[in-house]
Amino acid sequence: MERSRFKLHALSVGIISALSMNAFAEEQIAEVDDEIEQIVVTATKRNAAVQDVSVAVTALDAEAIKRAGIEDITRLEHVVPGMKFGQSGNEVRLALRGTRTNNVGTEAEQVVGIFEDGVYVATTTQALGAYVDVDRIEVLRGPQGTLYGRNTFGGTINIHTRKPNFDEVEGYLNAVVGSYDRLRYEGAINIPIGDTFAARFAVMGDSHDGYIENTYVDGTSDDLSDKDIDYFRGAFRWSPVEELDVTLRLGTSTSKGNGNAIWGYQQIGGYIDGMYSPGHLYSDAYEGASEPSVFDQGPWKVARNMQSGVDIQTDFYTLNVEYDFDFATLQYTANLTEFDGAQWYDPDYTDGADPVNSGFVGWTSTQDTTSHELQLISNTDNALEWLLGLYYFEQTANWNWLQLNNDELEVPHWDRDGDYISDSFGAFAHVTYDLDEDNRVVGGLRYAEDSKQQRDPLDWDNADWSVWPPVIPVLYGQGEKSTWDKVLWKLGYEHDLNDDVMAYAQVSTGYRAGGINGAGGNGVPASYDPETVTAWELGYKSTWLDNSLTFNASAYYNQYEDMQAQSFVLINGNASEYTENGGELDAMGLELELAYQPGNGLNVSAQLALMDAEFGDYKVSKVTGLGDINDRQSEPSDSPLINLSGWRPALASDLTLGFQASYDFDLADFGVIRPYFQTSYVSDYYASDFNLDGVKQDGYTKSDFRVIWQSASGTLEAQAFVLNIEDEAVLNRVAVFNPGAAPNVASLQANWGNPRTWGVSVTYNF
């Protein structure tokens, strides 16, 4: 209760401070030579300066992306207030404003919708893809359900890659070498072909040894969390007339290596009949197991005797068409994405046991995804701005567990082989109406309908091929199918205090579809329901000191219902995850962003997020071994549920603080040297919804330092950097479940962030 009172007090102080900035700024006298460039974003599906949209959005242009060292989603948390990055194996588990990604896999949905060039990134595995030749990134906080295709429940990440241009041949080449034998190259070239056609090609390769030393084999060949990525994208743009603009993007990406583990690569401890013990607990529970000769020696030093790996390939094709009808612009986006991947690991977390046989080691999946989105956006300069849209998404995916048989990976006989079929339809409208010069109302409406089906597998072995078409028996009956629909809405009000200051208030709803459990029929529900959110927000956006300083604030209160929880069930003695609806969660918070660029070479930015998030009535299935967790056993005493009421959701810090600063030393004809320092502080949190001993991450600080040199012409650039100077080991995910081999043990499977790394890079721009 005292923590909530403190947070409410801090929230009110922050709002008052934001609204009093006007008085502060008017007392300042400053001479400035430069100003902050306003980034144009498409957060509301139309071009607008970031300071002019009533959305809590962090916008990063290409220069900011480069300074922050953002090469994929893993580093966005350092510049986005309140965002927390979690990971297990190749699965991204983001957390934002109290919500978090728990369930992963083909049938799972992300809590923060990710879109690349307008296309929804369908799975948590694909969310870890590289950012190559990126023009800007926009991170919208809070539900955006009336404007975006699907699963913008906690927010939206928009990645915009560079389009071909018709002006000139230009591009860049970049090379990075660093610790852990890292070698990365990236390049792009823009080629105009006449006045109406242009092509742009981008390539990238990135490899390094594993960050997690595996002591079983000498050398680095079996080290975990290594990387070997290759990426190619071609973009072709055609504009035969002024009104028409067509861009086709196609590309491929592969990721290989040893990986780590799908639920966490280290057993940091566990509960035996309700009592917590740190370290490894169940090596002798596996058939043929022996005591490990070497126990894990820290978050980045382990001993594993079984092969592990990741092998993922993604191919994509995206078509963007724009046509200007004068009164409105028609935009059409279509995409086809093909995904094929597998991840596997040593499930006993030791250098003991059988190294070539195991009944469960990971997963394999193939996915085909198509989507279409049509928008009509008004162009007329009058009091009413409007947008109409239609959206359709379909995914056919196959997801299976893997076993290891004589050192060969195969799908076990007990797993269901049927496809998952997902489709989503949306019809939406968004309007802004000017009441007068300083006041506007904003409204949005969306109808969303989602359907999921687990199609039963076909029995190819017993098919009758003597007739045509052949008779192919179905193994498991009719299969499970569920459909959900929801009307989402948004209502907001904007007020300009002056030409440089805007305040807004809004309320909106969000929705994340339910799904089908692959473990259905094994004592768990065959399907689970959608989760919803009602989000209230007050916002403040301001520019000061002749556009050299921006200060933005947003205060929110989110009410979540039917939140989806990750749970586990034993199938043939092996743990298999499934999803169920846990219940309620309330989150309130304050987010502040400041950027200052006085024009004398100094560039400073900072982010602050305060949050109070905790579960209300929230019940999930018991985990064998945990006991009653301090009387949290639900009534009656033999109930299969545990109540998490009053606990905090995974990765929910009370306080996060980020600070970035650089200074340009002008060397005249010798160019510019720019030292850049970045640091963040994160208060304590739990890496799981289960707020248990062993799961808590204490508060920490992580800092990076870069020295960047740019030639006077801007043609050459060199950089040296150190990331995670403190060499801080940070828990970013813990799964709590019974492994199957030890019935009385609740295992804590952990994933840690990266250790300290360093490198140097050289870039040539032409």
N, C-alpha and C positions, 0 to 999 in steps of 0.2 A: 504494500500500500504506500509506503514511504517513497519507493522508487517511482510509482505512478505520479505521486504529488510533485516530486522533483521534476519529472518530465513535463507535466502540465505547466509548471511554473516556467521552465525553460522555454516551452513552446510560446507562452504568452509574452515573455521577454523578447524572444526573437521577432515576433510579429510587430511589437511596438518599436523595436529597433529598426526594422525594415521601413516602417511607415514614417519614422522620424529622420530618415536619411536626407530628406529634402532640406531640413533645417541645417543639418551638418554640412551639406555640400555648399549651401549658399554662403557659409562663413569662410569657405576656403578660397584662397587666391593662388592660382597656379598658372604658370605659363607652360604650354605644351606644344611640342613640335610634331606630334603624331597622334593617331587615334586608332582605336580598336576597329578592325575591319568587321563589318556585320556579315555573318555567314548566312547565305540564303539557304533555307531548308524547305523540304516538302513534307514536314511533319503532319500538316493538315491536308495533304494531297494537292496543294497548290504552292507555287513559289512565294515565299515570304521571308523577310528578315527574322532571325531567331528571336529578336526582342519584341516582335510584333505579334507573336502567336501566344494564345492563352493556354499554353501547355508547358509543363515542367520538362524541359528538354535540354540535354547537354549536346552541343554541336561541336564537332571536331573537323577542321579542314585538314588538308594534306600536310601542312606544316605542323599543326598540333599533333597529328597522328605520328609523324616522324619524331618529334621531340619526345613524346611519351613512350616511344618504342613499342607501339601497338602493332603487332604482326598477326594477331588473331584475337579471339575473345578473352583470353586469359588475363590481359592487362587493363581491360576497360574499368575494372573496379577501382583503379588508382585515380581516375579522373571523374568518375560519376558518383555523386553523393549518394551514400546508402546502398550502392550495389555491392553484392558479395559474390565472388566466384567460387563455386565448388566443383569438384571433379572426382570421378572414380573411373579408372580405366580410360576409355576414349569417350566417356559420357560427360556432358556438361550439365551441371546442377546449379543454375543461377538462383539467387535470392534477391528480392527487391520489395521493399515496403511490406515486409511481414510474410509474404508468400515465398515459396521455395519449390524447386523441382525435386520431387522425391522419386516418382516412378520414371523409369527409362525403358527404352526398347521400342519396338515397332508400334505397339498398341498404346504407347504413352504420348502425352501432349506436353509441350513446354509451357511454363508459366509466363515466360517473357518471349513474345513472338519475335522471331528473327527473320528479316527480309533482306535479300540481296538483289539489287536492281528490281525491286518490286515483287520478288518471288519468295514465298514462304519456305524457310528451311525446315524440313519436315521432322527431323529427329534430333535427339540430343547428341547422337554420334556425329551427324553432319555439322552440328553447331560448332565443332572444334576446327572447322576448315580454315585455311590460311586466308588472310586479307592481302590481295595482290593488286597493285596499280589502283589504289583506292583514292577517290576524289574527296569523300567526306563520310562521316559516320554521325548519325543522329540517334541518341538514346532518349526515348520518351518514357517518363516514369508515371505509373498509374495506368488503369485500364483504358484501352483505346478501341473498344469493341465496336463503336459506330463508324469507324473509318478503315479498319484493317481486316483482312480476310479471316484469320482465325487465331485463337489463343494469344491474344494480346491482353491477357488476364492481369498480369502484374506490370506490363509495360511493353515497349517495342524497341527493337534495335534495327535501324535502317542502315545498310551498307550500300553505298553508291560507288560503283567503279567508274573509271574515266571512259567517256564516250569518244569515239573517233571524231576528229575535227577536220574541216576542209581547208585549213589555213596553210599548214606547212608540215614538212617532215620533222618530227621531234620525238624525243624519248629519253631514256636514261638506262644506265647499267649500274648495278650495285653488287658489291661483294662483301661478305662478313666472314671473319675467322675469329674463333674464340675458344674458351675453355671447353673441356669434354670433346675435343677434336671437332668443334663445330665448323661447318662450312656451309654458307648460304649464298646463293646468287639470286638476283632478281633483275629483270629487265623488261622494257616495253618500248615499242616503236609505233609511231603514228604515220600513216602513209596516205596522203590525199591522192585520189585517182580521178582527176578531172575536178570540176566545180561542184558536183552533186554526189560524189561517191568517195568514201574514205574507209580505210581499214586500220585497226589497231590490234597489235599482238602483245601479249604479256606472258612471261614465263617465270617460273620460280622453282628452285630446288633448295631443300634445307635438310641437313643431316647433322646429328651429333651422337656421341656415345651416351649410355644411360646415366641419368643423374643418381640412380640407386645402384650402388655396388652390390653385386651378387658374388659372394665369396666361394661359391661351389666350384667354379671353374676359374683358373687363373686368367687374368686379362679381362677385356671388356665385352667379350662375345655374348655373355649371358646376362649382362647388366640390364636392369629394368628402366623404364621410362626414357628410352632412347627415341630417336626420331629419324625417319627417312621419307621425306615428302617430295613429290614432284607435281607440278601444276602447269597447265597451259590453258590460255583463253584467247580466242580470236573474236573480235567484234567488227561488224561490217555495218556501215551507216549509209543510207541512201535518202536523198532529199531532192527528187526531180522537180518539185515545185515548192514555193515558199510555204504552202499550207501543209505539206506532207513531210513527215520525218519518220523513217523506219530504221530500227537498229536490231540486228541479229547478233546474239552472243552465243558461242558454243565453246565447250571446254571439257577438260578432264583433270582429275586429281587422284593421286594414289598415295596411300600412307602405309608404311610397313615398319616392322621393328618388333622388339620384345614386349612392348607395352608394359602394363603392370598387372592390374586385376580389376574385374568388373564391379566389385563392391568394396574395394580397398585392398592394397597390396600387403598390408601388415596387420597381424592380429596383435593389438596393443594390450589386450586384456579381456576379461569376461567375467560373467557371474556364474557361480556354481551353487545351485539351490539358494539363490538370493544373496550370496556373499561375493563381493568383488575381489578379484585377484588380478594384478597386472601381469603382463607377459603372455607367453604361449601356453595354452591350457589343454589341448586335446590331441597332441601328436600321436599318443599311444592308442587313440580310439579308432584309428583306421586299420583295416585288415592288412596284416603284414607290415605294419609301421614299426619303426624303431625310434628310439630317442634321438633327436637331432644332435649331431656332433657339434654344431655351432648354432647358438641362438642369435636372433636379430640383435645387432649391436647399436641400433639407433634408427631414426626415421629414414636414413639414406644408406644403410648397410644391412643387408639381409643374406640369408642362405636358402636357396631353393634348388632342388635337384630335378624338377620336372620342367619340360619345355613350356615357354609362354610366348605369346605373340599377338600381333595385330596385323591384319591384312585387309585394307579397305580401298575400294575404287568407286569413284563417283563420276558420271558423265552427265552433262547438262546442256540444254538447248533452250534459249530464251529469246522470244520475239517481242519487241516493243514497237507499237505503232501509234503515232500522234497525228491527228488531222484537225486543223483549225477551221471551224465553220463560221468564224467571225464572232457570233454571239456566244459560242462555247467551243471548247476543245474536247475532242473525243480521244481517249487513251485506251489502248488495248494491250494487255500483257498476257502472253501465253508461255508455258514452260513445260518441258519434259525433263525429268531427272531420273537416272537409273543408278541404283546403289547396290553394291555387292560387298559384303564385309563379314569378318569373323574376328573374335577376340577369345583368347584362351590363356590359362594361367595354372599355377600349382596350387590346388585348393586346400592342401594341408599346411601350407605356409612354413614348411621345414625343408631341411636337406635329408630327411628320413623318408620312410614309406617307399612304395613302389614307384620308380621314376617313369614308368612307361605304360601304366594302366591306372585308370581312374574312371569311376562311373559318371563324373561330372567335372568339366574343366572350363566351360565358357559357352559362347553362343555363335550362331551363324545366321545371316539374314540376307535376303535379296528383296529389293523394293523398286517398284516403278511408280512414279508420281507424276501426275499431270495437273495443271491448274490453268484457269482462264479468269481474267478480271477485266471488266469493261467499266470505264468511268466517263461521264459527261460533266465537264467543269465549266462554269459560267465565265465569260470574259468581259461582260459589259460592266462599265464603270458607273454603277448606281448603288442605291442603298442596300440592295439584296445581292449577296453572293451565295451561290448554291452549288451542290455537287450531288450527282446521282450515280449509283454504282450497282453492278452485279458481280458476284464472285462464285466460282465453282472449283472444287478441289477433289481429286480422287487419288487414292493410293492403294495399290495391291502389293502386299508384302508377305514374305514368308519368314518366320522367326522360329529357330529351333535351338535347343540346348545341344552341347557337344560333349562327347566322352572321348577318352583316350584309350585305344585298344592296341597293345603292342606298338606303342609310340605313333599310332596313326589316328588322326582325328576323324570321328564319325558321329552321325546323329544317333542317339540311343533309341532302342526299339520302343521304349515307354513314352517317348515324346510325341505330341501331336504334330503332324506335318501340314495341317491345313493353312491356307492363306488367310491373312487378315485383310478385309476390304473396308476401307474408310472413304466416306465421301462427305463433303460439306458444301452447303449452298448458303449464300448470303445476298440480301438485297438491302441497300443502305442509302441514306440521304443525309446531307449535312448542310446547314444554312447558317449564314451570319447576316444579321440585319442591323443597319445603322439607325438607331433612334434619333441621334443628332450627331454633331461633329465629334463629341467626346464619349458617347455611350453606345454600346452595341449589345445585342443579345445573340447567343449562339445556341443552336439546337442540333441534335443528331438522333437518328433512329435507324435501327437495323433489325431485320428479321434473320435469324440464324437457324439452320436446320442441319443436324449432323446424324449420320448413320454409321454404325460399325457392325461388322459381321466377321465371325471366324468361320470361314468356309471349311467344310469337312474334307480331310485328305482322301485322295483316290487310291485304291488298292491296285496298283499297276501289276503286281505279281500274279493276281488272279483274274486279270482282264481277259475277255473273250475276243480275240483278234480275228476270229473266223467270219465275223459279220462286219458290215460297215454302215454307220459308224460303230466302232467297237463298244462292247458293253464293259464298263469299268466300274466295279463295285465301290461304294462309299464306305469308309471304315467305321465312322462314328455316328451315323444318324443324320439329323437335320442341321446341326450346327446352331450356334447362338447368334442372334441378331438383335440389336437395340437401336432405337431412333429417339432423338431428343430435339426439341426446338425451343427457341427463346427469343423474346423481343427485348432488345437492348436500347437504352436511350441515354441521352446526355442533354443537360440544360445548363447554360452558363451566361454570365454577365461580365462585360468588360467596361472599364472606365478609365479614360485618359486623364490623369491628374495634370499633366502638361504634355508638351511634345515629346518628352523623353521618359516619362514615367507612366506605367500602366498598372492597374490593379484588376484582379479578376476573381470571381467566385464561380464554382461549378459543382455539379453533382452528376455522377454517371454510374452506369452499371457495367459489369463485365461477366463473362461466362466462359467456362472451359468445359468442353464436351466430356461426357462419360466414356466408358470403353468396355471392352471385352477382356476377361481374364483368360490368359492361356492356361492357367491352372484350374479353370472352372471344372467342377465335377470332382474335385479332390478335397472336399470339405470347405471350399471357399465360394463366394458368390460368383456366378457365371459372368455377371456384368456389374458395373458400378455407375453411380449417377454423376451428373455434372456438378461442378462447384461454381458458386456465384459470388460476386462482390458488389457492394454498394459503396462508392467512393466519394467522399466530400473533400473539396480542396479550396483553399484560399491562396492566391498567388500575387506576386509583386515583381515587376520587371522594370529596371531603371538604368539609365545611362547618364553619366555625370562628367564634369570637368572636360568639356569640349570633346566628348566621346572617347576620353582616355580611360574611363572606369565604368564597368558595368557591375551591377549588384542585383541579384535575383533571389527571391525567397518563395518557398511554397510550404504550406502547412496542410496536412491531410489527416483524414480519419477514414479508415477502410474497415468495413464489416464483411467478413468472409463467412460463407455458409457451405456446409457439406464438403469441406475441404478433403481432398483426396490424400490418402496415406499409403506409404509403401509398407507392405507386410510380406510375410514369408510362410510357405507351407512345405512340408516334406513330401516328396514324391519318390518312391523307391529308395528312401533313405537319403535323398539329396535335397538340399534347400532350393526352392523355386520361388521367385518373387511374384506377388500379385498386388492388386490395388483394391482398396476399400474406402468408403467414405467415413472420415473420422468425426467431423463436426465443425465447431465454430472457432473463429479466431478474430480478435480485434487488434488493429494496429493503428497507432497515431504517431505523427512525427513532424519534424521541421527539417527542411533542407535549404541550405544557403550556398550560393555560388558567387564568387567575386573574381573579377579579372581587372588588372591595372597595367596600363601601358602608357607611361607618361611621355615617351618619345625620346628619351635620352639613352636608349639601349636597354633599359630595364623592362622586364616582362614578368609579372607576378600573377598567380592565380591560386585560388583556394576553394575548398569545398568542406562543408560541415553538414553532418546528418545526425539528428537525434531521433530515436525511435523507442517506443514502448509497445511491444507486441507480445501477446500471450494467448494461449488457448482458453476458450470457454468450455462449454460442454463438449468434450472431444474424447471419444473412446475408440481404441484400436484393439486388434487381436493380441492376446497374450503371447509372449515369447518364452518358451520353455527355458527354465534356468533363472529367470529374473525374480521369481517369487512374487510377493504382493507389492513390491517397491514401496515400502513405507505406507502400507494400507491403501494403495491406489487400486487394489483389486475391486472391480465393480460389484455391486450387489446384484443377485445373491452371491454367496461366497464361491459357488462353483461356476460363476459366469466366465465365459471365455474371453472377456474384455478387460482392458486396463484403461483407466481414466487419466488423461494427461492434463486435465484442467489446471490452469495456473502456471504451467510450464511454458517456456519460450520455444518458438519454432526454430528449426535448424538455421544456423548462420545469421541469426538475428542479433546484431550488436546494438547496444544502447547508444553508442557513440562511434562515429567514424569521422576522421579528420584528414584531409589531404592538402598538401601545399606544394606548389611548384614555383621555381624562380630561375630566371636566366638573365644574363647580362651580355650585351654585345660590345666587345672591345674592337673598335674600328682601327684596322691596321693600314688604312688608305689603300695603296696599290697592292698590298699583300692580303687584302680581304678582311674577314671578320672572324674573331674567335669568340665562341659562345659557351661558357660553362653553364650547365643546366643541372639543377638539383631538384629531386623529387622525393617526398617522404609522405608517409601516411601512418596514422595511428588508428588502431581498431581496438575497442574495448572487448572484454571477455564475451564469449558466446559459446553455445553448444553446437557441435558438429552433427547432431542428430536431434530429432524431435524428442527423443528420450533424454531428459536432462539428468544424466547419470554420472557417477564418478568414472573418470577415464575418458569421458566424452567432451569434457569442457576444455576449451582453448582459452588460456589467459590472455589479457590484453598484450598487444605487441606493437612495435614500430618496425616498418620496413622502408628502406631508403635506397635510391638509385642516384648515380652521378654520371654525367656525360660531359665530355668536352668536344665541341663541334667546331670545325674550321670550314669556312666557305671562301672560295676565291672571290676576287673583286667582280669578276664577270658572272659568277654563279655557276660556272661550268663544272667546277670540281668541288667536292666536299669530302672531308675525312672526319671520322668520329672514333672516340674511344669511350667505353662505357663499363660500368660495374653495376650489376643488379643485385638486390638484396644484400647490401653492404653488411648488414648485421649477421648474415648467414642464419636467419631466423627460420626455424622449423615450425610451420603453421598447419594445423589440422584444417583441411577444407572439406572433409566428408568422413562420417563414420556410419556404417551400417550395423544395426544390432539385430542378430538373428541366431537361431539354432542351426548349426551346421549339419545336423543329421547323424553324424558319426558319434557324437557325444550327447545323448538325450538330455542330460542334466546341465548342459552348458549353454549360456547365452554369450555368443562371441561378439567382440567389438572389432570390426574390420575397418581399418583406417586408411585414408589417403592423405599424404602430406604435400604441401607446396614445394616448389623447387628450391634447391640450395643456392648459395652465391654463385653467380656466373659473371664472366667478363668477356669482352671482345673488342675488335676494331673493325671499322668498315670504311670503304671508299666508294663514292658515287660519282659517276660522270654523266652530266646532263648535256644533251645536244638538241 
